[in-house]
Amino acid sequence: QPPVATTYKREDDAFRYELYCIPACVVLGILTTEEYAVTEILWTFSIWLESVALLPQLVILQTTREVENLTSDFVACLGLYRALYVVNWIYRYFSEDYVNYIGW
């Protein structure tokens, strides 16, 4: 059986990230930025986009119901990374006087 990457067909991909993820991240990037400079807005947009970047992969895995070992390991490691990121947010919230809601 060939790897999923070689059998990808755009027309079969039901998740329209360009419709759901990107506009929402642009709006959140504008609304939640600390300064209204172009670089700051783009940085905030990238933080929001990073948080939803795995959604298309998860949708493909859910619809195909076939997961390669390397793909499942990657998704698990990324989930662990996100969980540890939340632990870091909680730790920094209680240990520092400064709060950065976007960058943490």
N, C-alpha and C positions, 0 to 999 in steps of 0.2 A: 504494500500500500504506500503510495507516495506521500510525502509530508504535506500538511495542510497548506503551507505557504505556496506550493506549486499548483495547488488546485483552486486557488482563490478566484472568484468571479464577482466582479463589482456589482453586476446586476442582481446577484443573489443576496447581496449584503443588505439586510433590512434596517440596520441601524444607520440613520442619517445624522452623523456627528456634525456635519456642516450646518445642519438646521437646528439641532438641539444643544450641542455643547459650545460651539464657538460663539454664537450670539450671546448666550447666557454669561460666558466668561468675559466677553467684552463689556457687557453692562455691569457686571460685578467689579471688573477692573476699574471702571470709571467711578462707580459709586463708593468703593471701599479704599481707594488710594489715599495716602496721607498728604501728598502734594500733587497738584495738577500740572506737572511737567510731563512731557512726552515719555521720557525714559522711565519715570516713576509709574505712569499708567501702564506702559508696556510690561514692566516688571510685575506689577500687580496682576495683570492679565495672564502672564505666564505662570504665576503661582496658582491661580484658579484653574487654568488649563491643565496643569500638571495633576491636579486633584481628580480630574475626570478623564484623563488620557487612557486609562485602562478599560473604560466602559465598552468601547467597540470590540476589544479583544474578548471581554467577558460575554458579550452578546453572541459573538461568533462561536465561542466554546459552548454556550448553552444551546444554540440552535443545531450545531453539528453533532453534539453529544460524543465527540471523539477528541480525546485530549492526549497529546503526546507527552511523554515523561518530562522532557525539557520545558515544555510550555507550562505544565502544571507546577513544576519547580519554580519557574519564573514568577508565576502568579502568586504562589505561596510566599516567596521571598519578598515580593512587592507588598503583599498584605502585611507581613511582619514588619517591614520598613515603615509602613503607615502607622501601625500600632505603636511602634517605638517612638514615632514622631509625636503621637498624642501624649505619650508618657513624658517626652521632652517638654511639650507645651505646659503640661500640668506642673512639672518640676520648676520650670522657669517662671511660671506665674507666681508661685509661692516663694521663690528664692530671689527674685529681682524686683526692683521698684518700677522698672520700665516695662510697659506692655505693648507688644507689637502684634496685633491680631492677624495681620496678613503674613508676616515673615516667619512666624513660628510655625 
